[in-house]
Amino acid sequence: MYLIPKNIKIKKEIFKGFGIIEIIAMALSLGFGFLLQSCVSDYKLKIFLFGFPPITTFLLLLPLPNGSTPLIIFKKFLIYKYRQKNYK
């Protein structure tokens, strides 16, 4: 296995740990939140529905110290859970 040194970046980063894909995902979740809040008339629910998708997306894409994200960890957990070998 070929190891990449830590000081070499593999992807373009706009902010530390956030690349173009993450920025696009944040913009999409912001648009989705805007669409959700336009369907409701109560202002407290509007604020919640407008802020919930972007905050959730940000927390799922936030890089951890080991270089992974909670979204990748959750995806690996689901793959492990459904592809386990059953021994009888």
N, C-alpha and C positions, 0 to 999 in steps of 0.2 A: 504494500500500500504506500502510495506517495503522499507524504505529509506536506502541507502548505504552512510556511512560517506565519506566525501571528501578525507580523507587521505588513503582510501583503493582503490587500483587500480583494475579495472575489467579486463583489458587486459594487455598483456605484451607490454611494450613500449621500443623501442630501443633509440629513441630520445624523448624529451618531446612532447607528442601528436602524435607521429608517431610510429605505431606498425609494425608488420610483413606484414599485409595486405597492408598498405600504401607503404612500401618499395617495395613490389612485383608490385604494380600498377605503381610506378615510374619506375621500371626496364622495365616493359612492354611498357610504353609510350616512354622510351628512345629507345628501340628496334624499335618501330613503327616510331619514328622520324628518326632513321638511315635508315630504309627501304624507307621512303619518300624522304630523301635527296639523296639516291642513284639513284633515277629515274630522277634527274634533272642535267643539266650541268652548269647552272649559279651559281657562288659561293655565291652571295648574297641570292639567293633563297634557296640554300643548307643550309646556316646558319640559315635562318628563319625556314625552314621545320624541321631541326634537333632540334632546340630549342623550337619551339612552343608547341608540345605535352607535353614534360616534365614540362615546366613552367605552362601550363594550369592545368595539373594534380596536381602539387604542390599547386597552388592557390586554387583548388577545395578541396583538402584534408587538407589544413592548418587549425588547430584547432582554433576556436574563443574563447574568454574569457568565454562564457557560456557553453563550452564543446561540442558544435556542430560544424559542418563544413559547408561551403557553399554548398557542394554537397548534404548533408542531408536536408538542408533548401530548396534547389531547388526541391529535390525529394518530400518533404512534400507539397510544393506549387503545384506541378503538380498533386499530388493525391487529394489535396483539390479542385483544379480547375475542374478536370474531374469527381469527385464524389460528387459534390454539389447536394443538393436536390432542385428540382425546385418546387416552390409553385405557384399555379395558383389561 
